Amino acid sequence: MLWQVCTATGVVDVSFSSSPTRIVGAEIDLFGSGEIWPALGATGLELLWGLLITFVVGIPVGLVLGRSKILHDMTEPMVNILYSVPYVMFLPIIIFWFGIGDVSRILVIIWAAILPLIINITAGVRNLDRDYTRVATVFCTPRLRFFYAIALPATLPYILAGVRLAVGRALVGAIVAELFLASQGLGYFVQTQTSNFNMDNAMAGIIILAVVALLLNGAVRMIERRFTHWAGSQ
Amino acid sequence: MTSSNVCLDARDLLLGHKARRGNAFSTAVLDLNLQIMDEEFVVIVGPSGCGKTTFLEAVAGLVPVAGGALEVGGKAVKGPGPERSLVFQHASLYPWRTVLDNVLFGPQVQGRLTRQVRARAEELLEIVGLSHVTGKYPHELSGGMKQRVNLARALATDPTLLLLDEPFGALDAQTRENLQDELLRIWQADTVSAKKTAMFVTHDVNEAVLLADRVLVFSQSPAHVALEVKIDAPRPRDAAWRRSSEFLAYGDRILEALHHKPADESVNPHPTQDSAAAEDSARNHDNGVNTDQAAEHARADRGSGVQGTVRLGSAPA
């Protein structure tokens, strides 16, 4: 509201800050002309691959690290270092190694997303109720079976909390990657539109990103509600 | 009721727990000798902390045998096995599984989930009186119902030796008495106890006399068998057995042994003069043991807390 009033009365220059009504107009233009779809598609595809690899690798790794004290102690310093140092620091090296193609961008997304996931799952498995493991032992549960019959469902609340973190960080990773090393995607779109002094389109791009973030978050929350309804009421 | 084959045989058994750091070894059971026959229902009573639960866990394969011999069905116990199953002190159900899926857990992980096993699980749930909640989740059940699931889960693997670790200890008095009667009924149901042996650990003397073919009284730690009492009451028994004079006399005799008074071997289970007093003393004893146990739990909790701190301190920064 304040924004709209300020821009309408000329207190703030519209060409610098855009305004809500102009963003709505730009939004209609972008979707109407189909101009935004390639950018949205590119970002979506990166996110899809990045998150897919993150989950497929991160969840089993987290479970194993949580169960094995030796592996956990061996990898903990490394994980902590990688988690504490901003991954943006590694961007030049990733560019140097993998160029500025899709591989690099997906790698940045994985790098951003996988560590909180692993750390969360490891913590979850280490806090596994001792009774759960005792029951499993008494009924002679084979080791591999233990992972998917007990460790996986028991830590599902932790896993999904990690997934939520991972999705958020993946989104940041995707945009950062696009700002630095891309010629497509939403991040690139916002950057070029700003450079071209088209604030309406740039702001519209940011709004689209916000909607994407909210949708992803909502999806994870739905999964949480569906699969961990038993947790917390114990 | 009982056959002549030995189901469980402990000879000069030594059990204990190794300290996490160093070589310290705390002995829980020393030179224990006992035998349990096939199809016998044996109850072990003893003061809290006497090592009776450690013994049960050793039979279940959770605690390694440190010395002597421990055999089930003629084979040395080297770990958990499908022919034994355990009814846990706390129900320890998996909260993400429905009641039926919890009961099916054992057969499932042992890879023998057939249609018969499923039918059997449903039958067991009916026997324990839970056929109306098979699709519910554990958090929707009361404490007593959870323990029934716990029992059904242990029976679902069709074990030859059923181990029960104070399964009613954490319940309120009324539920406990209810479940004791229920267990008596369930055990005496044809399909349940067929070719099964039970070893039940408790500190509740009445529970012991109600359920047992034979009661073994453990001494203070390190445990050995201080007294052995054969309960000569015909089966099927029912709740009325609780109120008989023999019942009280048996209870008295076991209590006496628990309280370290030298048990007079010539005492026969005859009605005591003052049965009300006997019951009172039984109740008092129960309370005493419960308090001890609470203290023990508190100690254990403190212990693990300290350990957590140590680990934190020594973790690489």
HADDOCK unambig.tbl for C-alpha pairs under 7 A between the chains (distance, minus, plus):
assign (segid A and resid 131 and name CA) (segid B and resid 92 and name CA) 5.69 0.50 0.50
assign (segid A and resid 132 and name CA) (segid B and resid 92 and name CA) 6.55 0.50 0.50
assign (segid A and resid 137 and name CA) (segid B and resid 80 and name CA) 6.79 0.50 0.50
assign (segid A and resid 138 and name CA) (segid B and resid 60 and name CA) 6.76 0.50 0.50
assign (segid A and resid 138 and name CA) (segid B and resid 80 and name CA) 5.38 0.50 0.50
assign (segid A and resid 138 and name CA) (segid B and resid 85 and name CA) 6.58 0.50 0.50
assign (segid A and resid 138 and name CA) (segid B and resid 86 and name CA) 6.94 0.50 0.50
assign (segid A and resid 139 and name CA) (segid B and resid 82 and name CA) 6.44 0.50 0.50
assign (segid A and resid 139 and name CA) (segid B and resid 85 and name CA) 6.89 0.50 0.50
assign (segid A and resid 139 and name CA) (segid B and resid 106 and name CA) 5.34 0.50 0.50
assign (segid A and resid 140 and name CA) (segid B and resid 80 and name CA) 6.17 0.50 0.50
assign (segid A and resid 140 and name CA) (segid B and resid 81 and name CA) 6.34 0.50 0.50
assign (segid A and resid 140 and name CA) (segid B and resid 82 and name CA) 6.73 0.50 0.50
assign (segid A and resid 140 and name CA) (segid B and resid 110 and name CA) 6.75 0.50 0.50
assign (segid A and resid 141 and name CA) (segid B and resid 109 and name CA) 5.34 0.50 0.50
assign (segid A and resid 141 and name CA) (segid B and resid 110 and name CA) 6.65 0.50 0.50
assign (segid A and resid 153 and name CA) (segid B and resid 96 and name CA) 6.99 0.50 0.50
assign (segid A and resid 230 and name CA) (segid B and resid 95 and name CA) 6.00 0.50 0.50
assign (segid A and resid 230 and name CA) (segid B and resid 96 and name CA) 5.84 0.50 0.50
assign (segid A and resid 233 and name CA) (segid B and resid 139 and name CA) 6.32 0.50 0.50
assign (segid A and resid 234 and name CA) (segid B and resid 139 and name CA) 5.50 0.50 0.50
